[in-house]
Amino acid sequence: MWRHPVLKLLIVAYIAWGGWNWFIDRPVHPRDGILAPDEPQQGDLPSAGTYHIGRWTLTPRATYQVTARILHVERYHFDFLAPLIPEDLALGWGPMSDGSILNGMEISQSNRFYFWRSPMNLPVPKDAIISHSANTHVIAENSLIARQLSHLRRGQVVSLSGVLVDGKRDDGASIKTSLVRTDSGGGACEILLVHGVSVVPEP
């Protein structure tokens, strides 16, 4: 008999948890038009030390700043990267920040990849989609930035600054960032240690 109330309580808690996650992750619907016109800015690092976060040693490869529309957010809890990178952001700039183009596309994320599908008549060539969007693994520099990243929502325009990093875990597992915007497939994701994050208000 005691199990029925417990089961009901668990079901109610699960529904409440799902409702809360839907609420905080609900998408934003900005106006059409290019909302993030500028290309990401990447720069050389003349000298830089390593960062240590949990079991990971991170080696900076380049400075990086991007203002982009969030095309999709995927949160991870259980894979081997989750303790270091709980969120991936699919980001778009230039034509990939324009709602009139994005409304004709299907965008998703899973297994640390970003996927898109477009109709045949979409007025943006494949190369432009690849070079104006990226799946970005975001690592928070501190707890404040972690909280800010956890509140980001699809459709927002966000500015991120930090350094692109390679990483090595104490058991030998490793990750490597992309350093170009024209690649796709495995190894094409930017791995960004975020020093600063801000949501750009709608004009």
Backbone as CSV, one residue per row, in Angstrom:
resi,resn,N_x,N_y,N_z,CA_x,CA_y,CA_z,C_x,C_y,C_z
1,MET,0.822,-1.215,0.000,0.000,0.000,0.000,0.859,1.270,0.000
2,TRP,1.982,1.192,0.678,2.798,2.410,0.806,3.395,2.852,-0.520
3,ARG,3.473,1.911,-1.476,4.137,2.263,-2.720,3.304,3.168,-3.614
4,HIS,2.011,3.108,-3.505,1.167,3.919,-4.377,1.349,5.416,-4.134
5,PRO,1.309,5.903,-2.894,1.553,7.342,-2.684,2.944,7.779,-3.149
6,VAL,3.946,6.920,-2.937,5.302,7.259,-3.369,5.358,7.368,-4.883
7,LEU,4.716,6.423,-5.569,4.696,6.453,-7.023,3.996,7.712,-7.529
8,LYS,2.881,8.053,-6.923,2.174,9.271,-7.324,3.044,10.502,-7.117
9,LEU,3.749,10.523,-5.978,4.618,11.661,-5.690,5.739,11.765,-6.722
10,LEU,6.302,10.618,-7.110,7.360,10.627,-8.115,6.851,11.112,-9.465
11,ILE,5.633,10.681,-9.827,5.049,11.119,-11.100,4.813,12.623,-11.097
12,VAL,4.260,13.139,-9.999,4.020,14.574,-9.893,5.333,15.349,-9.959
13,ALA,6.371,14.835,-9.264,7.669,15.503,-9.276,8.268,15.505,-10.670
14,TYR,8.110,14.393,-11.390,8.648,14.301,-12.749,7.944,15.276,-13.681
15,ILE,6.613,15.364,-13.561,5.853,16.294,-14.396,6.257,17.735,-14.085
16,ALA,6.390,18.036,-12.785,6.787,19.386,-12.393,8.182,19.715,-12.916
17,TRP,9.098,18.754,-12.840,10.458,18.962,-13.339,10.446,19.199,-14.843
18,GLY,9.653,18.412,-15.572,9.555,18.596,-17.008,8.956,19.944,-17.369
19,GLY,7.905,20.356,-16.621,7.285,21.652,-16.877,8.231,22.805,-16.611
20,TRP,9.001,22.695,-15.543,9.961,23.755,-15.220,11.049,23.844,-16.288
21,ASN,11.560,22.703,-16.733,12.588,22.713,-17.770,12.051,23.284,-19.079
22,TRP,10.791,22.960,-19.404,10.201,23.548,-20.605,10.107,25.058,-20.463
23,PHE,9.715,25.525,-19.280,9.531,26.962,-19.070,10.847,27.710,-19.208
24,ILE,11.912,27.208,-18.571,13.169,27.951,-18.613,13.856,27.816,-19.972
25,ASP,13.513,26.768,-20.739,14.138,26.565,-22.045,13.257,27.001,-23.210
26,ARG,12.084,27.592,-22.916,11.166,27.944,-23.995,11.852,28.918,-24.952
27,PRO,11.633,28.754,-26.256,12.346,29.590,-27.226,11.864,31.030,-27.240
28,VAL,12.754,31.906,-27.685,12.443,33.306,-27.952,12.157,33.429,-29.449
29,HIS,11.242,34.312,-29.813,10.868,34.482,-31.223,11.133,35.933,-31.641
30,PRO,12.375,36.238,-32.004,12.699,37.616,-32.403,12.192,37.922,-33.804
31,ARG,12.320,39.174,-34.188,11.898,39.609,-35.523,12.770,38.954,-36.589
32,ASP,12.259,38.924,-37.816,13.045,38.455,-38.949,14.122,39.488,-39.310
33,GLY,15.092,39.042,-40.059,16.214,39.892,-40.439,17.499,39.382,-39.807
34,ILE,18.612,39.835,-40.327,19.912,39.418,-39.796,20.148,40.107,-38.459
35,LEU,20.244,39.318,-37.402,20.376,39.862,-36.049,21.823,39.890,-35.574
36,ALA,22.670,39.100,-36.198,24.083,39.041,-35.802,24.924,39.090,-37.078
37,PRO,25.200,40.265,-37.598,25.825,40.377,-38.926,27.316,40.061,-38.965
38,ASP,28.005,40.159,-37.837,29.466,40.099,-37.862,29.992,38.669,-37.752
39,GLU,31.141,38.443,-38.390,31.834,37.171,-38.282,32.464,37.026,-36.884
40,PRO,32.610,35.817,-36.384,33.368,35.622,-35.138,34.790,36.142,-35.287
41,GLN,35.327,36.648,-34.200,36.680,37.194,-34.194,37.612,36.230,-33.446
42,GLN,38.621,35.754,-34.142,39.590,34.825,-33.561,40.972,35.438,-33.640
43,GLY,41.731,35.339,-32.549,43.052,35.955,-32.515,44.105,35.023,-31.953
44,ASP,45.363,35.376,-32.193,46.488,34.589,-31.710,46.684,34.800,-30.209
45,LEU,47.273,33.793,-29.601,47.664,33.877,-28.198,49.190,33.874,-28.129
46,PRO,49.809,35.018,-27.863,51.276,35.044,-27.821,51.843,34.132,-26.744
47,SER,51.165,34.054,-25.613,51.574,33.143,-24.542,50.393,32.977,-23.596
48,ALA,50.235,31.776,-23.111,49.113,31.520,-22.203,49.393,30.248,-21.424
49,GLY,49.007,30.247,-20.170,49.131,29.055,-19.356,47.941,28.138,-19.557
50,THR,47.939,27.049,-18.847,46.827,26.110,-18.916,45.808,26.423,-17.827
51,TYR,44.599,25.897,-18.023,43.530,26.002,-17.035,43.237,24.599,-16.508
52,HIS,42.854,24.536,-15.250,42.506,23.257,-14.642,41.088,23.350,-14.091
53,ILE,40.201,22.545,-14.662,38.800,22.510,-14.228,38.438,21.051,-13.974
54,GLY,38.187,20.738,-12.709,37.885,19.360,-12.366,39.040,18.449,-12.752
55,ARG,38.726,17.427,-13.524,39.736,16.456,-13.953,40.444,16.859,-15.244
56,TRP,40.096,18.031,-15.755,40.569,18.432,-17.076,41.654,19.502,-17.009
57,THR,42.648,19.365,-17.880,43.629,20.417,-18.144,43.334,20.977,-19.526
58,LEU,43.099,22.284,-19.593,42.701,22.944,-20.833,43.858,23.803,-21.343
59,THR,44.175,23.629,-22.622,45.262,24.384,-23.248,44.683,25.376,-24.246
60,PRO,44.830,26.677,-24.017,44.285,27.680,-24.950,44.969,27.613,-26.314
61,ARG,44.158,27.791,-27.369,44.676,27.793,-28.738,44.505,29.145,-29.418
62,ALA,43.448,29.888,-29.051,43.192,31.173,-29.696,42.164,31.939,-28.877
63,THR,42.227,33.254,-28.953,41.145,34.059,-28.394,39.947,33.968,-29.336
64,TYR,38.757,34.186,-28.783,37.557,34.015,-29.610,36.446,34.882,-29.044
65,GLN,35.757,35.573,-29.949,34.588,36.366,-29.567,33.549,36.199,-30.661
66,VAL,32.319,35.917,-30.272,31.259,35.716,-31.245,29.964,36.309,-30.711
67,THR,29.253,36.986,-31.590,27.877,37.407,-31.320,27.004,36.674,-32.329
68,ALA,26.070,35.884,-31.836,25.328,34.995,-32.719,23.952,34.720,-32.147
69,ARG,23.074,34.285,-33.032,21.757,33.822,-32.617,21.867,32.369,-32.173
70,ILE,21.199,32.034,-31.090,21.184,30.652,-30.620,20.150,29.880,-31.439
71,LEU,20.645,28.939,-32.233,19.775,28.147,-33.091,19.176,26.966,-32.343
72,HIS,19.895,26.487,-31.356,19.420,25.355,-30.561,20.306,25.240,-29.332
73,VAL,19.751,24.733,-28.251,20.505,24.462,-27.024,20.290,22.999,-26.667
74,GLU,21.376,22.310,-26.364,21.255,20.935,-25.888,22.027,20.806,-24.583
75,ARG,21.342,20.278,-23.577,21.967,20.122,-22.260,22.256,18.638,-22.031
76,TYR,23.437,18.369,-21.508,23.892,16.994,-21.299,24.134,16.754,-19.812
77,HIS,23.766,15.550,-19.375,23.897,15.217,-17.958,24.749,13.973,-17.714
78,PHE,24.871,13.105,-18.704,25.405,11.773,-18.413,26.602,11.363,-19.261
79,ASP,26.941,12.081,-20.342,28.080,11.636,-21.133,29.389,12.064,-20.464
80,PHE,30.533,11.623,-21.019,31.806,11.843,-20.329,32.207,13.304,-20.291
81,LEU,31.619,14.145,-21.169,31.938,15.570,-21.175,31.040,16.399,-20.263
82,ALA,29.936,15.809,-19.799,28.936,16.592,-19.062,29.497,17.329,-17.844
83,PRO,30.385,16.739,-17.045,30.906,17.498,-15.898,31.663,18.758,-16.309
84,LEU,32.257,18.756,-17.494,33.010,19.920,-17.976,32.149,20.804,-18.860
85,ILE,31.310,20.179,-19.712,30.540,20.914,-20.720,29.082,20.467,-20.641
86,PRO,28.293,21.067,-19.753,26.892,20.645,-19.647,25.981,21.187,-20.737
87,GLU,26.437,22.195,-21.500,25.619,22.747,-22.587,26.423,22.830,-23.870
88,ASP,25.754,22.505,-24.966,26.237,22.837,-26.304,25.294,23.863,-26.911
89,LEU,25.846,24.847,-27.584,25.062,25.869,-28.270,25.304,25.764,-29.771
90,ALA,24.242,25.594,-30.532,24.329,25.759,-31.986,24.121,27.239,-32.259
91,LEU,25.130,27.879,-32.843,25.127,29.331,-33.031,25.115,29.675,-34.512
92,GLY,24.403,30.760,-34.855,24.354,31.211,-36.238,24.546,32.715,-36.337
93,TRP,25.282,33.150,-37.351,25.503,34.576,-37.597,25.294,34.841,-39.086
94,GLY,25.302,36.119,-39.466,25.030,36.441,-40.867,23.679,35.880,-41.285
95,PRO,23.581,35.237,-42.446,22.284,34.721,-42.893,21.692,33.693,-41.940
96,MET,22.533,33.039,-41.153,22.022,32.040,-40.211,21.519,32.651,-38.904
97,SER,21.418,33.971,-38.870,20.744,34.634,-37.747,19.428,35.262,-38.180
98,ASP,19.017,34.991,-39.413,17.813,35.588,-39.992,16.638,34.614,-39.864
99,GLY,15.626,35.018,-39.119,14.473,34.148,-38.900,13.758,33.758,-40.170
100,SER,13.761,34.624,-41.189,13.067,34.300,-42.429,13.739,33.131,-43.142
101,ILE,15.021,32.913,-42.895,15.731,31.754,-43.434,15.584,30.559,-42.498
102,LEU,15.727,30.792,-41.219,15.685,29.694,-40.253,14.314,29.039,-40.179
103,ASN,13.259,29.801,-40.464,11.915,29.227,-40.397,11.718,28.096,-41.408
104,GLY,12.542,28.054,-42.441,12.444,26.992,-43.422,13.373,25.825,-43.156
105,MET,14.037,25.818,-41.995,15.025,24.784,-41.698,14.633,23.979,-40.472
106,GLU,15.114,22.761,-40.413,15.006,21.934,-39.212,16.386,21.868,-38.574
107,ILE,16.456,22.229,-37.296,17.731,22.274,-36.583,17.606,21.461,-35.308
108,SER,18.602,20.627,-35.043,18.583,19.809,-33.835,20.018,19.553,-33.383
109,GLN,20.135,18.996,-32.178,21.424,18.592,-31.628,21.257,17.261,-30.910
110,SER,22.270,16.424,-30.989,22.330,15.198,-30.197,23.728,14.624,-30.284
111,ASN,24.121,13.906,-29.229,25.428,13.229,-29.203,26.576,14.168,-29.535
112,ARG,26.434,15.423,-29.090,27.469,16.445,-29.243,27.626,16.947,-30.676
113,PHE,26.629,16.675,-31.531,26.637,17.181,-32.894,25.442,18.111,-33.116
114,TYR,25.567,18.975,-34.111,24.512,19.888,-34.544,24.097,19.469,-35.948
115,PHE,22.788,19.362,-36.161,22.262,18.890,-37.435,21.298,19.927,-38.009
116,TRP,21.322,20.065,-39.327,20.363,20.947,-39.994,19.871,20.278,-41.263
117,ARG,18.625,20.599,-41.590,18.020,20.173,-42.851,17.308,21.371,-43.446
118,SER,17.419,21.516,-44.752,16.789,22.658,-45.410,16.079,22.191,-46.662
119,PRO,15.022,22.900,-47.065,14.350,22.567,-48.322,15.239,22.914,-49.514
120,MET,14.918,22.333,-50.650,15.733,22.528,-51.851,15.773,23.982,-52.308
121,ASN,14.707,24.719,-52.046,14.625,26.085,-52.564,15.086,27.146,-51.567
122,LEU,15.742,26.734,-50.465,16.228,27.714,-49.500,17.286,28.596,-50.157
123,PRO,17.159,29.949,-50.030,18.069,30.850,-50.754,19.431,31.009,-50.083
124,VAL,19.929,29.950,-49.461,21.246,29.984,-48.831,21.976,28.700,-49.215
125,PRO,23.115,28.791,-49.872,23.823,27.576,-50.259,24.394,26.844,-49.049
126,LYS,24.674,25.563,-49.243,25.194,24.723,-48.168,26.465,25.299,-47.569
127,ASP,27.378,25.781,-48.410,28.642,26.316,-47.901,28.415,27.512,-46.983
128,ALA,27.411,28.336,-47.296,27.121,29.503,-46.455,26.542,29.071,-45.117
129,ILE,25.733,28.022,-45.109,25.189,27.510,-43.852,26.324,27.006,-42.968
130,ILE,27.234,26.231,-43.559,28.349,25.675,-42.789,29.255,26.783,-42.246
131,SER,29.551,27.777,-43.058,30.501,28.817,-42.644,29.880,29.887,-41.765
132,HIS,28.554,29.862,-41.596,27.885,30.865,-40.759,27.139,30.242,-39.580
133,SER,27.532,29.040,-39.212,26.944,28.405,-38.033,27.939,27.417,-37.456
134,ALA,27.790,27.108,-36.189,28.734,26.201,-35.538,28.118,25.611,-34.286
135,ASN,28.453,24.359,-34.041,28.134,23.757,-32.749,29.277,24.101,-31.796
136,THR,28.948,24.745,-30.701,29.968,25.252,-29.791,29.803,24.612,-28.421
137,HIS,30.836,23.874,-27.993,30.878,23.326,-26.639,31.335,24.453,-25.705
138,VAL,30.484,24.849,-24.774,30.827,25.985,-23.916,31.201,25.501,-22.512
139,ILE,32.354,25.968,-22.055,32.869,25.649,-20.728,32.837,26.929,-19.901
140,ALA,32.219,26.884,-18.755,32.125,28.070,-17.906,33.419,28.267,-17.124
141,GLU,33.920,29.506,-17.130,35.128,29.813,-16.368,34.854,29.793,-14.864
142,ASN,33.634,30.154,-14.464,33.307,30.193,-13.037,31.813,29.919,-12.851
143,SER,31.367,29.923,-11.616,29.981,29.551,-11.310,28.979,30.578,-11.824
144,LEU,29.343,31.856,-11.849,28.443,32.880,-12.370,28.184,32.654,-13.855
145,ILE,29.247,32.412,-14.615,29.077,32.163,-16.043,28.326,30.863,-16.273
146,ALA,28.565,29.858,-15.444,27.818,28.602,-15.563,26.325,28.856,-15.413
147,ARG,25.954,29.697,-14.467,24.533,30.012,-14.258,23.973,30.771,-15.457
148,GLN,24.740,31.714,-15.998,24.278,32.459,-17.173,24.099,31.537,-18.375
149,LEU,25.033,30.647,-18.604,24.936,29.720,-19.732,23.731,28.794,-19.580
150,SER,23.435,28.404,-18.357,22.327,27.479,-18.131,20.965,28.120,-18.384
151,HIS,20.921,29.451,-18.471,19.655,30.161,-18.698,19.471,30.602,-20.147
152,LEU,20.427,30.312,-21.019,20.297,30.733,-22.416,19.199,29.946,-23.116
153,ARG,18.529,30.620,-24.079,17.374,30.025,-24.749,17.484,30.180,-26.250
154,ARG,16.898,29.234,-26.954,16.883,29.285,-28.414,16.189,30.560,-28.894
155,GLY,16.801,31.219,-29.877,16.266,32.459,-30.422,16.925,33.700,-29.879
156,GLN,17.582,33.606,-28.725,18.288,34.762,-28.193,19.546,35.049,-29.018
157,VAL,19.959,36.309,-29.008,21.250,36.688,-29.567,22.201,36.881,-28.389
158,VAL,23.331,36.201,-28.431,24.246,36.187,-27.294,25.644,36.551,-27.757
159,SER,26.364,37.259,-26.907,27.782,37.537,-27.139,28.603,36.710,-26.157
160,LEU,29.547,35.959,-26.697,30.436,35.124,-25.886,31.879,35.515,-26.174
161,SER,32.675,35.591,-25.136,34.104,35.854,-25.316,34.890,34.892,-24.444
162,GLY,36.070,34.535,-24.932,36.905,33.615,-24.178,38.036,33.102,-25.025
163,VAL,38.415,31.845,-24.788,39.502,31.230,-25.543,39.073,29.853,-26.015
164,LEU,39.462,29.517,-27.244,39.269,28.165,-27.754,40.340,27.274,-27.143
165,VAL,39.936,26.083,-26.705,40.859,25.239,-25.952,40.826,23.798,-26.447
166,ASP,41.958,23.129,-26.298,42.023,21.680,-26.310,41.991,21.216,-24.859
167,GLY,41.586,19.980,-24.643,41.493,19.490,-23.281,42.010,18.074,-23.136
168,LYS,42.561,17.785,-21.962,43.001,16.424,-21.652,42.585,16.094,-20.229
169,ARG,41.920,14.947,-20.080,41.473,14.515,-18.761,42.564,13.678,-18.096
170,ASP,42.488,13.540,-16.792,43.557,12.860,-16.062,43.673,11.369,-16.382
171,ASP,42.661,10.810,-17.072,42.757,9.409,-17.481,43.207,9.253,-18.928
172,GLY,43.571,10.381,-19.579,44.066,10.322,-20.941,43.055,10.699,-22.007
173,ALA,41.764,10.780,-21.682,40.759,11.217,-22.655,41.067,12.646,-23.089
174,SER,40.779,12.961,-24.348,41.137,14.281,-24.854,40.068,14.822,-25.791
175,ILE,40.041,16.126,-25.936,39.161,16.828,-26.867,39.981,17.903,-27.561
176,LYS,39.582,18.244,-28.788,40.337,19.214,-29.570,39.383,20.164,-30.264
177,THR,39.641,21.451,-30.150,38.763,22.454,-30.742,39.040,22.634,-32.227
178,SER,38.000,23.022,-32.951,38.185,23.521,-34.314,38.729,24.948,-34.248
179,LEU,39.505,25.305,-35.257,40.049,26.657,-35.349,39.624,27.350,-36.636
180,VAL,38.689,26.751,-37.368,38.173,27.344,-38.599,36.654,27.250,-38.591
181,ARG,36.003,28.066,-39.429,34.547,28.087,-39.476,33.988,27.348,-40.686
182,THR,34.846,26.759,-41.483,34.391,26.160,-42.741,34.363,24.636,-42.698
183,ASP,34.631,24.039,-41.532,34.639,22.589,-41.444,33.269,22.074,-41.010
184,SER,33.098,20.771,-41.128,31.856,20.129,-40.686,32.167,18.692,-40.307
185,GLY,31.232,18.065,-39.593,31.436,16.689,-39.180,32.268,16.591,-37.914
186,GLY,32.822,15.410,-37.665,33.619,15.187,-36.468,34.812,16.119,-36.390
187,GLY,35.037,16.699,-35.222,36.145,17.624,-35.024,35.867,19.047,-35.431
188,ALA,34.641,19.345,-35.877,34.340,20.688,-36.378,33.791,21.619,-35.307
189,CYS,33.608,21.129,-34.097,33.010,21.964,-33.051,34.061,22.856,-32.396
190,GLU,33.657,24.086,-32.099,34.490,24.963,-31.296,34.316,24.582,-29.824
191,ILE,35.412,24.541,-29.099,35.381,24.300,-27.651,35.820,25.594,-26.998
192,LEU,34.874,26.288,-26.381,35.102,27.657,-25.908,35.047,27.724,-24.387
193,LEU,36.178,28.091,-23.793,36.203,28.432,-22.378,35.699,29.863,-22.262
194,VAL,34.526,30.032,-21.689,33.826,31.313,-21.720,34.276,32.185,-20.550
195,HIS,34.823,33.359,-20.896,35.186,34.359,-19.899,34.063,35.371,-19.677
196,GLY,33.242,35.601,-20.718,32.171,36.579,-20.616,30.982,36.177,-21.474
197,VAL,29.781,36.452,-20.975,28.562,36.123,-21.718,27.530,37.210,-21.445
198,SER,26.859,37.644,-22.514,25.786,38.623,-22.361,24.753,38.406,-23.452
199,VAL,23.495,38.539,-23.091,22.408,38.446,-24.045,22.174,39.823,-24.654
200,VAL,22.128,39.886,-25.984,21.943,41.151,-26.670,20.439,41.468,-26.700
201,PRO,20.030,42.614,-26.171,18.598,42.945,-26.181,18.092,43.175,-27.588
202,GLU,16.830,42.853,-27.796,16.221,43.100,-29.117,16.128,44.596,-29.372
203,PRO,16.390,45.025,-30.608,16.294,46.472,-30.904,14.846,46.944,-30.875
